[in-house]
């Protein structure tokens, strides 16, 4: 009996030890590793992804506008996505929308803006040698990211009257085609074309495929469904005319600086014109063109510092250089100085019609005032320029209005009042 108890006691000790070892093992055993959740970045969560989409859109629109409009005619009619951008278009769009006229990829087309019909486009290149494309993220619909994109373009255009002479609408396709004479397209000389700057606006949907972003849809902003309606050249809600000269682009700033300098030279020359010289100018202006040109040269109004002529004076000089447009008006003895002289590019500026808005204050000695007494007038002009054989001239100078104003250093809350002379000038103009 005692022996049996010993065996049982020994067994209990062995079991207890085994349990103890097992407990220790479980106590020091490492818990299983939890794999970290992979976070998928999107343009919503990551600036890097947003920039990636914007760079893709610059490349996309650069390729879209690298081909002439006429090469997209059949693509527009058939709804066929062009080869030059197909690699940047989403697989879903290629599979479901290709060869359907209502596919959401809107290709460049002819559009009329401010009386000029754009018949072709070149995308503008910024100083960094990349297309001038501004894309802004506006929202998302699940895995689709929506961007509002503005594309700056140089448009090759024809005035609507000229456009009607060279293009006609195909009654079947609704597209405009060149008029043919003897089975040949009617020739358009280079000087008939004008060039303007426009900004095209698009709503673009972007989707991610693998590590890349692709364009799902790219539609004209504010568009209405229907190919026929969209091809109407006066359907121009997505296109806005913008100033032709962008001073942020070095080459265009150089043009602006040179033309601004010519305008400043002309108005600085007008400081030489006192009341007596103004009477001589009026008499010559009333006589004929040659007399007017001669007196302007003798006084030095029409000459640059290097001696070359500033003004382009032709037979229509009485319209383009009205005597009422000279700043020295009735009862003024002379101009003393200018203040706040600004030269701004006019919205109507184009390659052929260079237009500027000129604004300044002038200190004036009036004929019926006290000796040395100076009054100030505000002047607002529109000046046009033309390039002839590589040389730029002032082509016309029009005074919009002038009115008496406060001296530059005087501070007052009173409103500026127009002079009766200014009202007379406005009615004449």
Buried (B, 14 or more C-beta within 10 A) or exposed (E): EEEEEEEEEEEEEEEEEEEEEEEEEEEEEEEEEEEEEEEEEBBEEEEEBBEBBBBBBBBBBBBBBEBBBEEBBEBBBEBBBBEEBBEBBBEEBBEEBBEEBEBBBBBBBBBBBBEBBBBBBEBBBBEEEEBBBBBEBEEBEEEBBBBBBBBBBBBBBBBBEBBEEBBEEEEEBBBBBBEEEEEEEEEBEEEBBBBBBBBBBBBBBBBBEEEEBBBBBBBBBEBEEEBEEBBBBEBBEBBBBBBBBBEEBEEBEEBBEEBBEBBBBBBEBBBEBBEEBBEBBBEBBEEEBEBBBBBBBEBEBBBBEEEEBBBBBEEEBEEBBBEBBBBBBEEBBBBBBBBEBEBBBBEBBBBBBBBBBBBBBBBBBBEEBEEEEBBBBBBBBBBBBBBEEEEBBBBBBBBBBBBBBBEEEEEEEEEEEBBEBBEEBBEEE
